[in-house]
């Protein structure tokens, strides 16, 4: 049990964004099971993470994360060569000619939503979004390759790649739509939040990953590399999360008390952290699966 209560808010446009994303998803062929999408509130991730976005912004961001969820779903079942082809095509911006590929729908849906992102902000913001998306897909490819080839990664490399593959930096970048560039560069807070979220989801998914012999979990890797017990690995994770949260909240409170102009940015980061954690807990029916790079357990 982690002794912290974090703020949570749900965007008022979440239900309409979900409906718009599902209608759009049918057009691109990425809706596999609409009742499951609604039952598990899979498309509410952006609504919890980004409660301050307006209606148009939330719809576009919900579509964006819908694409990442669809990609995650495909990676669970696909042929290795098809997955690697998708990552290569996206990196090379090479359109699919063979529409029978299971990944072609995700490719075109993601390409479509990225093209519409120019409605949201300026070129520098869009350029950075593409950089973060590239980092995300590279990390997902790295993780997927490890899983399929049975590679046990080093801890240091894993923690870096795991953060990029979580999608959290993408969510934080969408948060920056409401803040001028000079007001939000608090990298220590962004990095700490990403680290807390990744370790928290790995803690929740530890038992599942241990039973399925998946090494793509920080606690499982800790056991492999150090030989500690399950209980010790869990205690280590809880203690580390508690320590990081305590430090994060203290520094954020200092920012507020010093009347730092970035205090509003700090508050939105806390809402993002609380929202991501709440969303991952709200409906645990998809235990053991990955959504937007985050284990919804």
Secondary structure, 3 states (H helix, E strand, C coil): CCCCCCCCCCCCCHHHHHHHHHHHHHHHCCCCCHHHHHHCCHHHHHHHHCCCCCHHHHHHHHHHHHHHHHHHHHHHHCCHHHHHHHHHHHHHCCCCCCCCCCCHHHHHHHHHHHHHHHHCCCHHHHHHHHHHHHHHHHHHHHHHHHHHHCCCCCHHHHHHHHHHCCCHHHHHHHHHHHCCHHHHCCHHHHHHHHHHHHHHHHHHHHHHHHHCCCCCCHHHHHHHHHCCCHHHHHHHHHHHHHHHHHHHHHHHHHHHHCCCCCHHHHHHHHHHHHHHHHHHHHCCCCCCCEECCEECC
